[in-house]
Amino acid sequence: MQFPADVILNWLSLYLWSFMRISGLLMVMVPFGSRAVPARVRLLLAVTISYTVVPMLPPVHGIELFSLRSFLIIAQQLLIGFAIGFITQLVMQTFVLAGQVIAMQTSLGFASMVDPTNGQNSPVVGQFYLLLATLVFLSLNGHLELIRLITMSFKTLPIGEIGFSSLDYKMIAIWFSQLFYAALAMTIAAIVAMLLINLAFGVMTRAAPQLNIFSIGFAVSMLFGLFILWLTIGNFLAHFEHQWRAGRTLACSLLKISC
């Protein structure tokens, strides 16, 4: 059996372009975008998923593999994958930010460790929230849902056609601004509680200076911080489901998929 050169080049083009979109997603998406996941694992997953997707794609005619337009399509496919994977990072960073705010308010910010995602030091509370959010994300099959959406996007956003519009980028920017609102909504109870505790310390110190309350204030703040953390952790799942639902809706809107 012989295959013409144009058929082989067309198949290679489809495979390369679909591979770029899927690999862009896996390079950024939680948890595959973490430094803890080897690059070979991401590469193998992208190759495997692309191999299963290519037979379902319609052929793209009139575009040579080694042309300027082909390289522009490669950049476009990478951008689509990056944008969808970036949504999961925004969801996770909401909880990292919430953990950092709680750590700063409860004197737990001195306990820090290296964040494996960016290599920077961050409070342990933020890392705890990140780990918990990642486990919940995996338990809800969020990674499988995003892989399903990215494969469906080849029908709604075909290769070679217009990708994201300026309105889509505006939606991502608006949703990014809501990250701080969501983090504040998670931590408002802890902030108010610690404010009242510090106010009580101030009143006690003012009423009885000889007690020297502030000498034990640091340790007491840490104990109250752990107690408040234990009380507020019960609403973690509800906050995550709300954020993930909003992120999934945004991904569907960007990919022109009805969810």
N, C-alpha and C positions, 0 to 999 in steps of 0.2 A: 504494500500500500504506500502510495506516494502522496505527499502533501505539498501544495504550492507554497512558494515563499511568502505570498501575501497572507495566506491563512495562518502560517506559523507566526508571522509578525503581528497579525491581529490578535492572536491568542496571547502572545507575550505582552502586548500592550495592555490588554484587559487584565491580565494577571498582575502586571506591575502597578497599574493605576488602582486596582482594588486593594492590592497589598499596601500601598501607601496610605490609603484611607484607614484601613484596619490597624496598621502599625502605628499610625498617628494617635489613634484612640488608646492602644495598649501602652504607648510610651508615657501617657499622662494619667490614664485612669487609675483609680484606687482599686486594688492594692498593687497592680502590676507596674505602675509608674514609680514605685518606691525603689530606693537603692538596694533594699534587701532582696529584691527579685532580680536574678541575673539577667543580663541582656540576651543571653542565648534562649532563655525561657520565653521572653517576649517575642523574639524572632521566630521561634518554633511555633508558637501560638498563631502569630500573624500569617506565617506560611500555610499552616494547616487550615485556618479559617478561610483564607483567600482561595485555597485549592477547592474548597467546597462551594464557594460563592461563584466563582468564574463560570461554571457551566450554566448558571441561571441568568447570566447577564446577556443582553442583546449586543450584537457586534457594533463597534464604532467604526464607521467608514470615513475615509477622507483625511485621516490624521496619521501621519507617519510617526514611527516610534522615536526616531532621532531628529525631531523637528523642534522648533521653538515652541509651538503650540503644545506639543507633548510635554515639555518641561513645565509649561504653565499649568497644565492639567495636574502634573505631579504635585506642584506646590498647592494647588487648589484642594486636592484630595488630602494632603497632609493637614491643611488648615481645617478642613471639616472634621477630621479625626481629633485634632488638638482641641477644637472648640467643645466637642461633646465630652471628651475626657476631662477637660478643664472644669466642667460643671461638677463632676464628682469631687474634684479638689476643693472647689468653693464650699460644697456641702461639708466636707471634713474640716476645713479651716474655720468654719463657724464654731465648731465645738472646741477646736484648739484655742481660738480666741476667747471663748467663754471660760475655758479652764485657766488661761493666763490671767484673766480678770479676777476670777475667784482666788487664785494663788496670791495675787498682789494685795487683795483686800484682806486676806486671812493670814498673812505672814508666812504662807507656804511657798512663796516665790523663791526663797533661798534654796530650796531643794530643786535642783535642775539637772537635766541630762541632755545628751546630744540627740537632737531630732533626726531620725534616720532619713527623713524625706528631703531635708535641706542641709544637714550637717551643722546646724546652729544649736546653741544651747537654748533650752526652753524649760519652763517649769514642769515638774513631774505631773502636776494636775492636768496640764494641757496634754501631755503625752498619754495619760490615763484616759482622758476623754477621747483622744484620737484612736487609741487602741479599741476602746469600747465601741466607738462609732464604726470602725472598720469591721469589727465582728458582727455588729448588727446589720451592716450593709451586706456582708456575705451571707448571713442567715436569711435575709430577705431576697436573696438571689439577685441583688442589684447588678452584679457584674454580668450575669447571664442576660438580664434585661437590656443592658446597654449593648451587648454584643448582638442581641436580636434586633435592636433598633438600628444599629449601624449596617446590618445586612439588609434590612428592609429599606434603608435609605437609598440603595442603589436603584430602586424603582421610582422613588419620589424625587431624588436628586441624581438623575442619570449622569454617568461619566461623559464629560465633554460639553455639558450644558452649564448654565449660570449657577453658581453656588449660592453663598450667602449674600444677602443684600445689606445695605447700610442700616436698614431697620433691624435686621437680625443682630448686628453688632451692638446696636443701641440697646436691645433687649438684654444682652449679656452684661453690658455696663450697668444698666438699671438693677439687674438682679444682683450684681456684685455689690452695689451700694446697700442692698438689703441685708447683706451678711452681718453688718454691724448691728442692725436692728434686731436680727434674730439672736445674736450673741448676747445683746443687752437683755432681751426678754428672758433668756435662760438664767442670767446672773443677777437680775434685779432683786430677787429675794435675798440672796447672799449679801449683796451690797447694802441693802437696807438693814439687815440683821447685824452686820458688822458695824454699821454706822451707829446703831442704837447701843451696841456693846461698848464702843469707844466713847460714846457720849456718857454712858454710865460710869466708865472709868474716870472720865474727866470730872463728873459731879462728885464721885467719891474722893478723888484726890483734892478737890477744892474744899470739900467738907471736912476731911481729916488728912491734912498733909503729912502728919507723922506716920501714917500707914505706908506711905511710899508705894502706892498701887502700881505705878508704872514699872517698878522693878520686876514685877511678875506679869505685867501686861502682855509681854511678847509670848510667853508660854501659854497664858490663858487664851490669847487670840488664836494660837495654833489649835488648841483643844476645841474651842468653839468653831473654828474653821472646819475641822474634821467632822464635827457634829453636823454642821450646816451642809457639808458636802454629802453626808449620809442621808440627810433629810431630802435634799433636792435631787438625788440620783434617781428617785422613783419616777420623776417626770422626764427622764432622759429619752426613753423610747418614744414617747409622744412627740417630743421636740424633733427627734430624728425623723420620724415618719412624716411630720409636716414638712421638714426641709427636703427630704428625699422626694416627696410627692411634688413639691414645687420645682425641684431640679429636673425630675422626669418630665413634667409638663413643658418646661423650657426646652429640653432636648427634643421632644416630639414636635414642638413648634418650629424649632430650627430646621429639623429634618423633614418638615411638611408631612408628618405622620399623625393620624388621628389616634389618640390614646384613650 
